[in-house]
Amino acid sequence: MESSKSALLAQASETVESKSNNTPYLREIKKFSWLVVVHEISKLLNTGLDRETLTILISLCESGVNPEALAAVVKELARENVGQARKA
């Protein structure tokens, strides 16, 4: 799995170099690279957040949502989810 991630990032880097004049494309590659890193950190911290959720959270922060308030909401939703799972 780790080698496939490395290969994917290497391929992305090569693509960036070959398309260096395409700024929007370059931005998308950089976002994807950051998402891979953030997702790996998320997994190491056992957050249980998938890439789609992380993308949404990052977008909300970039849009000006307070990260601390957002973290509080995510924690509360996780607690509710655990509580519902115990009842089932």
N, C-alpha and C positions, 0 to 999 in steps of 0.2 A: 504494500500500500504506500509506504514512504517513497519508494522509487517511482511510483506512478505520479505522486505529487511533485517530486523533483523534476520528472520529465515534463509534466504539465507546465511548471514554472519556467523551465528552460525553453520550452516551445513558445511560451508567451513572450519571453525576453527576446527570442529570435524574431518573432513577429513584430514586436515593438521596434527593433532595430531596422527591420525592412520597411516599416511603414512610419518612419519617424516624422514625416511631413504631415501625417494625418492626426491632428491634435485631438479631435473627439475620440478617435479610436484609441489613441494613447491613454487618454483619461480612463476609458473603460477597462483597459488592461491593468492600469494601476489600481483601479477600484477592486478588480477581481483579485489581484495579488494581495491587497490589504485584507480583503474578505477571507482569503485562505489563511492568512496569519491570525486574524482575529478569531476565526473559527477554531483554529488549533489551540489558541490560548483558552478559548471558551471550554473546549474539551478537557484541557489540562486542569481547569478549575472546576470541572464537573457541573457546569451551569445548566446543562440539558437544553441549551438553545441551539437550534439548527441554523443553517446559513440564511434561510429565508427570514427567520425572526431577527437574526443579527443585522441583516440588510435593512429591515424595517426600522430597527432601533437606531442604527447609524444615520439613516435618512431623517428620522425625527430629530436627532441631535443636530444634524447639519441644518435643519429647518428652524432651529432656535429653541427646541424643547429643552427644558432644564434636565440635564443628565441625572441629577440626584432624584428629582421627582419621578423621572422615568424608571430609574432603578427601584424606587419604592413601589411603583405600580407593578413592575415585573415580579418583585418579591411577593407582593400580596396575591397576585394571580397564581403564583406557584404554591403558596400556602393554601389557597382555596382549592386548587387542583389536588393537592395531597389530602386535604380534608374530605373531598368528594370521593377520592379513591378508597379511603379507609371505610367510608360508609357503604360502599358497594360490596 
